Amino acid sequence: YDPRQQRAERVADMEEQRLWATFSVVGESVFVVGGWTPQQVFSQCVSEFLVKEARWRERSPLAVGRSFHAATVVKTAGGGEGGMLLGVFGGKNEGGRHSSCEVYDVSRDRWFNLPNMREKRNVPASACTPGGSRVFVFGSFNYSCLNSVEFCCLEAYWEEATARIADFWQAAAPMRTARWAPAATPFRGRIIVA
């Protein structure tokens, strides 16, 4: 979609429809993670759309099929795609709501499990601090709307930090309003949640 021209252009179709997947921009690519398929399956699929080439390619799958999750791109020390991570947080599958999280190392095409969040979160929002490595996960629906917020740090040595399971996820100040299926984005040094 070109907002200046107010015109949409079809560039390529996905091979499989996936509802409640996440879409994340990493460099010149768009990653589509998880989702709910027409066959009523919680997908483990990860598809990368290479924008310049206008084509799709499959990447390493999630360890746990999920939809209704949140995803955030984190740039770690090292720069370029070598320092790009894609975190996936919470969601739902046939086993119920999740507190589980995974992080994808773009340069290695490999997923890693992160320690579970403090709460199960279905349709949360997530965002990374501008220019930082702290990832915040906001709200959710877990039998009622949540106003709770938690965060972790995905720094250059995040793999070592995941060994400290007890303090990997920290509580942050709660939102003033409980939210289900919110959106979150960094803006001028802050994170806006709506």
N, C-alpha and C positions, 0 to 999 in steps of 0.2 A: 504494500500500500504506500503510495506517495502522498503525504499529507498536503504538500503544496499544490499538487495537481488534483487532489481529491479523487484519485483514480487507483483502482486495484488491478493487479496483473497476476494471472495464474502462471506460476513458474514450474511447478512439479507436483504430482500427487504422491501422497504417502502410500506405501504398499498395503497398509492395514489401518483402518480407522481405530483410534484409541481415545476414548472419552476420559476426562479427568487425568490426562497425562500432564507433565510439566514441559515447558518449552524454555530453553535457556540459551543465550548467545555467548559463545566462547570464540573469540577471535573472529574469523570469517565463516563460522559455522553456527548452525542452530541444532541443539541436541534435544530430542524428544525422548522422555524417560517414562517408562511404565505406562499405566493407564488401564482402562477397562475395554476389552475387545467386544465385537459383536457376538462372539461365541461365549460371552459371559465369563471370561477368564481375566484375572488380574495379571497383567503383562509384566514380564521381566525384561522385555525388549528395550534396547537403547538404539535409536537411529540418529545418525548425524546427517544433516543437510548441508552439503558444501555449496555455499551461496555462489561463489564465482563459477563453479562448474555446473550449477543447477542440477545436482544429482544427489541421491541418497546413498548411504552406506551403513551397514549394520556394525555396531560396536559391541564390546563385551557386555553381556547381560547383567542385570541386577542379581544379587544373591537371593533376594526376596521379591516376588511379584507384588506390585502395589499400585494403587491409584489413590486419589484424594490426598496426596502428599505435597510437601513443599520442596522447592529446589533453589539453590543459591550458588552463584559462581564466586570463587575466592581466588584472588591473585596472591600467591605467596612469593617470598624472596626467590630470586633466580630469573624473574622476568620471562617474557615470551610465553609460548605455550608450555614450556617446561615448568612454569610456576603456576599453572592453572588447575584448579580443582573444582569439581562440581559436587556439591553436597546434596543429599536427598534425605528428608527428615519426615518421620512418621508416616501417616497414611492408613490405609485399610486394605485388607484382602480377606480371603475366605476364613482366615484365622481370627479376624476381628481387627480392632484398632491397634496401631503400632506405636511403640516408643523407640523402635529400632531406627538406625540411621546408617547410611553408607556414603562413602566419598569416592569419587572417580578421579583418578589421576589421568588427565587428558594425554600427556606425553607418553604414558605407558599403556594406555588403553586397558586399565585395570581398576577394579572396584575393591575397596577395603571396608570392612565393618568398623563403625565407630561405636563407642559405648552407648548404651541406650540412654535416651533422655529421661528426665525425672518423671515425666507424665506421658501417658499415651495421648497422641494428638492426631485427630482425623480432620482433614482440611485446614491445617494451620497455614500461616504465612512465614516466610523467612527472608532475611536480608543480611548483608554483610556491611559492617561499618565502612563508610567511604575511605578508601585508601588503607584499610586495616584488614585484620584477619579474624575479628570477632564476628561470629555468626549468631544472630538472634532468631529465635523461633517464637512466634506470637500466636496466642489464642488457640482455638480448636473447638471441636465438639466431642465431648466424652460423656455422653448422656445429658449434658447441659453445656451451654456455652462457657468457655473459659476466658478469664482475663489475664491468666498467668503468662509469664515470659521467662525463657531461659536462654542461656548462651554458652558457646564454647569458643575456643581459640584454635584456628587451623593455621598455625604459623609454619615456617619453613620446616620445622622438626615435628610436624603434627603426628607422624607415625610413632615417635617416642612418647608423645604426650598422651596417646590413647591408652598407654599402659596404666596410667593413673585413673582408673575407672571411677573411683569414689568422688573425685573432684573435677572430672572432665566437664560435666555440665553444671553450671552455676545458675542460681535463681537471680532474676533481675526484677526491678520494680514492676508491679503489675500494671496493666493498662487500666484506665479509668472506666472503660466499658468492656464488658465481655464480648468477644467477637467470634463468630463462626464463619469460616471461609473468607478471611480478610485478605487484603493485598498489602504488601510492604515494599517500600523502595527507599534507598538512600537519597537524601536531598540536602545540600548545603551543610554537610557535617552532621546531619541528624538522620533518623529513619522515620518516615511517615507511614503510619498504619491506618488503613481505612476499610 
